[in-house]
């Protein structure tokens, strides 16, 4: 059985989920920026400064998303 890691974004004030935005994927509040893209890029080795520049969002928001993600990872059985 495989284990898939996910992040519970439900308590993060920087994140919102709207059915009509990015197919209901969690996004940075007030944007269409999927927060999983931030985390995936960081996990792949991209620096927070590069992520902020690439997606045109403040570095502080990138840091806050990554900090939240680290403390809210949950494992799901597939």
C-alpha positions in Angstrom: 0.0 0.0 0.0 1.4 3.4 -1.0 1.4 6.4 1.3 0.7 9.8 -0.2 1.7 12.9 1.8 -0.7 15.8 1.7 -1.1 19.1 3.6 -4.2 20.1 5.5 -4.6 23.7 4.5 -8.0 24.2 6.4 -6.5 26.2 9.2 -4.1 28.4 7.2 -5.3 32.0 7.0 -3.2 32.6 3.8 -5.1 29.9 1.9 -8.6 29.6 0.5 -10.5 27.0 -1.5 -13.1 28.0 -4.0 -14.8 25.5 -6.3 -14.5 27.8 -9.3 -10.8 28.7 -8.8 -8.2 26.2 -9.9 -10.7 23.3 -9.8 -11.1 23.8 -6.0 -7.4 23.4 -5.3 -6.1 25.3 -2.3 -4.8 28.7 -3.5 -3.0 31.7 -2.0 -5.9 33.9 -0.7 -7.0 36.5 -3.2 -5.0 34.9 -6.1 -5.2 31.9 -8.4 -1.8 30.7 -7.2 -2.0 27.0 -6.1 -0.1 26.6 -2.8 0.9 23.1 -3.8 3.0 24.7 -6.6 5.0 26.6 -3.9 5.6 23.5 -1.8 6.4 21.3 -4.8 9.0 23.8 -6.1 10.6 24.1 -2.7 10.6 20.3 -2.3 12.3 20.1 -5.7 15.1 22.4 -4.5 14.0 25.9 -5.6 14.8 28.6 -3.1 12.2 30.7 -1.5 13.6 33.8 -3.2 13.3 32.1 -6.6 9.8 30.9 -5.9 8.7 34.4 -4.9 10.2 35.9 -8.0 8.9 33.2 -10.3 5.3 33.5 -9.0 5.5 37.2 -8.3 4.4 36.9 -4.6 6.1 38.4 -1.6 8.9 36.2 -0.1 7.2 36.5 3.3 4.2 34.7 2.0 6.3 32.0 0.5 8.0 31.5 3.9 4.7 31.5 5.7 3.2 28.9 3.3 6.3 26.7 3.7 6.3 27.0 7.5 2.7 26.1 7.7 3.1 23.2 5.2 6.0 21.7 7.3 3.8 21.5 10.4 0.6 20.3 8.7 1.7 17.4 6.5 -0.5 14.4 6.8 -0.1 10.9 5.4 -2.9 9.3 3.5 -3.0 5.6 2.5 -3.8 4.9 -1.1 
